[in-house]
């Protein structure tokens, strides 16, 4: 499957940008047979008026790839993510978006650009403004990111998803999830690559399978609500550059590895739908194409994975392009024990400090937290 990458035709240094200035995305045709339906943007009235003067929204962290599901499978993680507050601002020129402030959990957030054309939340917000044909009001965006930058937990997708939801909500929620995912994809394409395995679950929640990129087709995979599923997320103090992690991937693979990974990806999906964590974990740990190339770049990864499995995890792999490592279990207390062993392995074998947390599956996705009416 060819994944298209593209660059904008220009760069800007302005701190606010018009919704007409964003580069044009590639043409995407959304299938009505799955979650993404044909965009309703073209059917909207000329321009909706703001229903709210301010909206605060949240979008969850995500785990992408999940072992053999490289670039086509991801899930949302409960309890951690990014917040944005969007306000109708008379100080901002009509039709423009300004990023007022960016706050984060660590110093890495200070590196995020306040230029909306080079900020994932700004790009997604402007894309939604374009869809809604906003020309008469200016908007101000504040971002509070609670995820580490380049941590392997979908930080750019979370900000983009939260911003897209906020813009849509402030004008009455006229767009569908499919439209918001397209807006988020513009941000991902410009800043990290044209892949939807973070942005789709960040907006939709749960597990999401990207069946096709051209046309874009997404399938929501329902994990049984009566089943327990906990993610053990261990984040070491290490910078995993996405470009470097992608550069080590093979350009060709053997037929045997192709067959193996296809079968493991199918088993992964079956495990999700059946709530079979044993099967899910086994498949999660069985990637023969991507993880073997990336693991050597993450100090201690092999020992961390071994420690997780010996502590009782059903499976373990790199989250996204890393450096976060994810393991799965059906017991929260066991999850804490697994996390402790993984942290110890990072310290002893990788010489890296690390933090562990145990989280559930987020089944909701991006949502509005609060809003102030314009009436």
C-alpha positions as CSV (number, residue, x, y, z in Angstrom):
1,X,0.0,0.0,0.0
2,X,1.5,3.3,-1.0
3,X,1.3,6.0,1.6
4,X,1.4,9.5,0.1
5,X,3.5,12.3,1.6
6,X,3.2,15.9,0.5
7,X,4.5,19.3,1.4
8,X,2.7,22.7,1.5
9,X,3.5,25.0,-1.4
10,X,4.8,27.7,1.0
11,X,5.9,28.4,4.5
12,X,4.7,31.3,6.7
13,X,6.1,33.0,9.8
14,X,2.8,34.7,10.8
15,X,1.4,33.9,14.2
16,X,-2.1,33.9,12.9
17,X,-3.3,32.5,9.6
18,X,-6.4,32.7,7.4
19,X,-8.5,29.6,6.9
20,X,-8.1,30.2,3.1
21,X,-4.3,29.9,3.4
22,X,-3.9,26.3,4.4
23,X,-2.4,24.0,1.7
24,X,-4.8,21.8,-0.2
25,X,-5.0,18.2,1.1
26,X,-5.0,15.2,-1.3
27,X,-8.3,14.1,-2.6
28,X,-9.8,11.5,-0.4
29,X,-12.9,9.4,-1.1
30,X,-14.6,8.0,2.0
31,X,-16.5,4.8,1.8
32,X,-20.0,4.8,3.2
33,X,-19.7,1.1,4.0
34,X,-17.6,1.8,7.1
35,X,-17.3,4.5,9.8
36,X,-16.1,7.3,7.4
37,X,-19.0,8.6,5.4
38,X,-18.9,11.1,2.5
39,X,-18.0,14.6,3.8
40,X,-21.0,16.8,4.5
41,X,-18.8,19.9,4.3
42,X,-19.9,20.7,0.8
43,X,-23.5,20.5,1.7
44,X,-23.3,23.1,4.5
45,X,-24.9,26.5,4.3
46,X,-22.5,29.3,3.4
47,X,-21.2,30.0,6.9
48,X,-22.6,29.0,10.3
49,X,-22.5,31.5,13.2
50,X,-20.8,30.7,16.5
51,X,-23.1,28.9,18.9
52,X,-20.6,29.2,21.7
53,X,-18.1,31.9,22.6
54,X,-15.6,29.4,24.1
55,X,-15.2,25.6,24.0
56,X,-12.8,23.3,25.9
57,X,-12.1,19.9,24.4
58,X,-10.0,16.8,25.1
59,X,-8.5,14.1,23.0
60,X,-6.8,10.9,24.3
61,X,-3.4,9.5,23.8
62,X,-3.1,6.7,21.3
63,X,-1.0,3.6,20.7
64,X,-0.3,3.0,17.1
65,X,0.9,0.0,15.1
66,X,0.3,-2.6,18.0
67,X,3.1,-4.8,16.7
68,X,2.2,-6.2,13.3
69,X,-0.4,-3.5,12.6
70,X,2.1,-1.0,11.3
71,X,0.4,2.2,10.0
72,X,-3.1,0.5,9.9
73,X,-4.1,-0.2,13.5
74,X,-4.3,1.9,16.6
75,X,-6.3,2.4,19.8
76,X,-7.1,5.2,22.2
77,X,-5.8,5.3,25.8
78,X,-8.0,6.5,28.7
79,X,-7.0,9.1,31.2
80,X,-4.2,10.9,29.4
81,X,-4.2,13.3,26.4
82,X,-4.3,16.9,25.3
83,X,-6.7,19.7,26.0
84,X,-7.4,22.8,23.9
85,X,-9.5,25.9,24.6
86,X,-11.0,27.7,21.6
87,X,-12.4,31.2,21.9
88,X,-14.1,33.6,19.6
89,X,-11.7,36.5,19.7
90,X,-12.5,40.0,18.4
91,X,-8.8,40.8,18.6
92,X,-8.1,38.2,15.8
93,X,-8.9,39.2,12.3
94,X,-12.1,37.6,10.9
95,X,-11.4,34.3,9.2
96,X,-8.1,33.8,11.0
97,X,-6.8,31.6,13.8
98,X,-4.2,32.6,16.4
99,X,-2.5,30.3,18.9
100,X,-2.5,32.3,22.1
101,X,-0.4,30.0,24.3
102,X,1.0,26.5,24.6
103,X,1.6,24.7,27.9
104,X,2.9,21.2,28.5
105,X,4.1,18.6,31.0
106,X,7.7,19.0,30.1
107,X,10.2,21.4,28.5
108,X,9.6,19.8,25.1
109,X,6.3,21.7,24.7
110,X,8.3,24.9,24.5
111,X,9.6,23.7,21.1
112,X,6.1,23.6,19.6
113,X,5.4,26.4,17.1
114,X,2.8,29.1,17.7
115,X,2.6,29.5,14.0
116,X,-0.7,27.8,13.1
117,X,0.7,26.5,9.8
118,X,3.4,24.5,11.7
119,X,1.4,23.4,14.7
120,X,-0.7,20.2,14.5
121,X,-3.6,21.8,16.4
122,X,-3.5,24.9,14.3
123,X,-3.5,23.0,11.0
124,X,-6.4,20.8,12.0
125,X,-8.4,23.8,13.3
126,X,-7.8,25.8,10.1
127,X,-8.9,22.8,8.1
128,X,-12.2,22.6,9.9
129,X,-12.6,26.4,9.4
130,X,-12.2,25.8,5.7
131,X,-14.8,23.0,5.7
132,X,-17.2,25.3,7.5
133,X,-16.3,28.3,5.3
134,X,-15.6,30.5,8.3
135,X,-14.9,34.1,7.2
136,X,-16.6,36.5,9.6
137,X,-15.0,35.7,13.0
138,X,-11.5,35.2,14.4
139,X,-10.6,32.4,16.7
140,X,-7.9,32.1,19.5
141,X,-6.5,28.7,20.5
142,X,-4.8,27.7,23.7
143,X,-3.1,24.3,24.0
144,X,-2.4,22.2,27.1
145,X,-0.5,19.1,26.1
146,X,-0.2,16.4,28.8
147,X,1.8,14.0,26.5
148,X,5.5,13.9,25.9
149,X,6.6,15.2,22.5
150,X,7.8,12.3,20.3
151,X,6.9,9.9,23.1
152,X,5.1,7.3,21.0
153,X,1.7,8.2,22.4
154,X,0.3,10.2,19.6
155,X,0.9,13.7,21.0
156,X,0.4,15.5,17.7
157,X,-2.8,13.5,16.9
158,X,-4.2,14.3,20.3
159,X,-3.8,18.1,19.9
160,X,-5.1,17.9,16.3
161,X,-8.1,15.9,17.3
162,X,-9.0,18.2,20.2
163,X,-8.7,21.3,18.1
164,X,-10.8,19.9,15.3
165,X,-13.5,18.9,17.7
166,X,-13.4,22.4,19.4
167,X,-13.8,24.3,16.1
168,X,-16.7,22.0,15.0
169,X,-18.4,22.4,18.3
170,X,-18.1,26.2,18.6
171,X,-20.1,26.4,15.3
172,X,-22.8,23.9,16.2
173,X,-21.2,20.5,15.6
174,X,-22.2,20.3,11.9
175,X,-19.4,18.0,10.8
176,X,-19.0,14.3,11.1
177,X,-16.1,12.3,12.6
178,X,-15.0,11.5,9.1
179,X,-14.5,15.3,8.4
180,X,-12.6,15.8,11.6
181,X,-10.3,12.9,10.8
182,X,-9.5,14.4,7.4
183,X,-8.7,17.6,9.2
184,X,-6.4,15.8,11.6
185,X,-4.8,13.9,8.7
186,X,-3.7,17.3,7.2
187,X,-1.8,18.0,10.4
188,X,-0.2,14.5,10.5
189,X,0.8,14.6,6.8
190,X,2.6,17.9,7.2
191,X,4.4,17.2,10.5
192,X,4.9,13.5,10.8
193,X,3.6,11.5,7.8
194,X,0.4,10.5,6.1
195,X,-0.9,7.9,8.5
196,X,-4.2,7.7,10.4
197,X,-3.4,5.1,13.1
198,X,-3.2,7.9,15.7
199,X,-5.7,10.5,14.6
200,X,-8.5,8.1,13.8
201,X,-8.6,6.4,17.3
202,X,-8.0,9.8,18.9
203,X,-11.2,11.0,17.4
204,X,-13.3,7.8,17.3
205,X,-12.0,6.1,20.5
206,X,-11.4,2.4,20.9
207,X,-9.6,0.3,18.3
208,X,-9.6,1.5,14.7
209,X,-8.4,-0.4,11.6
210,X,-7.4,1.7,8.5
211,X,-8.6,-0.6,5.8
212,X,-7.5,1.7,3.0
213,X,-5.8,5.1,2.6
214,X,-6.9,5.8,-1.0
215,X,-9.8,5.9,-0.7
216,X,-9.7,6.4,3.1
217,X,-11.7,3.7,4.8
218,X,-11.8,3.2,8.6
219,X,-13.3,0.3,10.6
220,X,-14.1,0.6,14.3
221,X,-13.2,-2.6,16.2
222,X,-15.3,-3.1,19.3
223,X,-13.5,-4.7,22.2
224,X,-16.1,-6.5,24.4
225,X,-17.2,-4.0,27.2
226,X,-17.4,-6.8,29.8
227,X,-13.7,-7.8,29.3
228,X,-10.9,-6.2,31.2
229,X,-8.0,-4.6,29.2
230,X,-5.1,-2.6,30.7
231,X,-2.2,-1.0,29.0
232,X,1.1,-0.8,30.8
233,X,2.9,2.2,29.3
234,X,6.5,2.7,30.1
235,X,8.2,5.9,28.9
236,X,12.0,6.1,29.2
237,X,14.0,9.4,29.1
238,X,15.0,8.9,25.5
239,X,14.3,10.8,22.3
240,X,13.1,8.5,19.5
241,X,13.2,10.5,16.3
242,X,10.3,9.4,14.0
243,X,12.3,10.0,10.9
244,X,15.2,7.8,12.2
245,X,12.8,5.1,13.3
246,X,11.2,5.1,9.8
247,X,14.6,5.2,8.1
248,X,15.6,1.8,9.4
249,X,12.6,0.1,8.0
250,X,13.2,-2.4,5.2
251,X,12.2,-1.4,1.6
252,X,11.7,-5.1,0.8
253,X,10.6,-8.1,2.8
254,X,10.5,-11.8,2.2
255,X,7.3,-13.6,1.3
256,X,7.6,-15.6,4.6
257,X,7.7,-12.5,6.7
258,X,4.8,-11.0,4.7
259,X,2.7,-14.1,5.3
260,X,3.7,-14.2,9.0
261,X,2.9,-10.6,9.7
262,X,-0.4,-10.8,7.8
263,X,-1.5,-13.8,9.9
264,X,-0.4,-12.0,13.2
265,X,-2.3,-8.9,12.2
266,X,-5.4,-11.0,11.5
267,X,-4.9,-12.7,14.9
268,X,-4.6,-9.2,16.5
269,X,-8.0,-8.1,15.1
270,X,-9.6,-11.4,16.1
271,X,-8.2,-11.0,19.6
272,X,-9.8,-7.5,19.9
273,X,-13.2,-8.5,18.6
274,X,-13.3,-11.7,20.8
275,X,-11.8,-10.0,23.8
276,X,-9.1,-12.7,23.8
277,X,-6.2,-11.1,25.5
278,X,-4.0,-14.2,25.3
279,X,-4.3,-14.3,21.5
280,X,-4.1,-10.5,21.3
281,X,-1.0,-10.3,23.3
282,X,0.7,-13.1,21.5
283,X,0.1,-11.4,18.2
284,X,1.1,-8.0,19.6
285,X,4.5,-9.5,20.4
286,X,5.1,-11.2,17.1
287,X,6.0,-8.6,14.6
288,X,8.9,-9.7,12.3
289,X,9.2,-6.6,10.1
290,X,9.1,-3.3,12.0
291,X,10.0,-4.1,15.7
292,X,13.2,-6.1,14.9
293,X,14.6,-3.0,13.1
294,X,13.5,-0.4,15.6
295,X,14.3,-2.3,18.9
296,X,18.1,-2.0,18.6
297,X,17.7,1.8,18.5
298,X,15.9,1.8,21.9
299,X,18.4,0.9,24.6
300,X,17.3,-2.1,26.7
301,X,14.2,-2.8,24.6
302,X,14.8,-6.6,24.3
303,X,15.3,-6.9,28.1
304,X,12.3,-4.7,28.8
305,X,10.1,-6.9,26.7
306,X,11.5,-10.0,28.3
307,X,10.8,-8.5,31.8
308,X,7.2,-7.7,30.9
309,X,6.5,-11.2,29.6
310,X,8.2,-12.8,32.7
311,X,6.1,-10.6,34.9
312,X,2.9,-11.9,33.4
313,X,2.1,-9.6,30.5
314,X,0.2,-11.2,27.6
315,X,2.2,-9.2,25.1
316,X,4.6,-6.3,24.7
317,X,5.9,-4.1,21.9
318,X,7.0,-0.5,21.0
319,X,4.2,2.0,21.0
320,X,4.2,3.9,17.7
321,X,7.8,4.7,16.8
322,X,8.7,4.8,20.5
323,X,10.3,5.3,22.9
324,X,7.2,4.3,25.0
325,X,6.9,0.5,25.3
326,X,3.4,-0.9,25.8
327,X,2.4,-4.2,27.5
328,X,-1.1,-5.6,28.0
329,X,-2.8,-7.4,30.8
330,X,-6.3,-8.0,32.2
331,X,-5.5,-7.0,35.8
332,X,-4.6,-3.5,37.1
333,X,-2.5,-4.7,40.0
334,X,-0.6,-7.0,37.9
335,X,-0.1,-4.2,35.4
336,X,1.6,-2.1,38.1
337,X,3.9,-5.1,38.8
338,X,4.7,-5.5,35.1
339,X,5.4,-1.7,34.9
340,X,7.9,-1.9,37.8
341,X,9.8,-4.8,36.2
342,X,9.9,-2.9,32.9
343,X,11.2,0.2,34.5
344,X,13.9,-1.8,36.3
345,X,15.0,-3.4,33.0
346,X,15.2,0.1,31.4
347,X,17.4,1.3,34.3
348,X,19.6,-1.8,34.5
349,X,20.0,-2.8,30.9
350,X,19.3,0.4,28.9
351,X,20.7,2.8,31.5
352,X,17.6,4.9,31.1
353,X,15.3,6.3,33.7
354,X,11.6,5.5,33.0
355,X,8.1,6.1,34.3
356,X,5.3,3.5,34.2
357,X,1.5,4.0,34.2
358,X,-1.4,1.6,33.8
359,X,-4.4,2.8,31.7
360,X,-7.6,1.5,30.3
361,X,-8.9,1.6,26.7
362,X,-10.6,4.9,25.9
363,X,-13.9,4.0,24.2
364,X,-15.1,7.6,23.6
365,X,-12.4,9.5,21.7
366,X,-12.2,13.3,21.4
367,X,-14.9,15.1,23.2
368,X,-16.1,18.5,24.5
369,X,-15.3,19.2,28.2
370,X,-17.0,22.5,28.7
371,X,-18.5,25.4,26.6
372,X,-19.9,28.9,27.1
373,X,-23.0,29.9,25.2
374,X,-22.9,32.9,22.9
375,X,-26.5,33.8,24.0
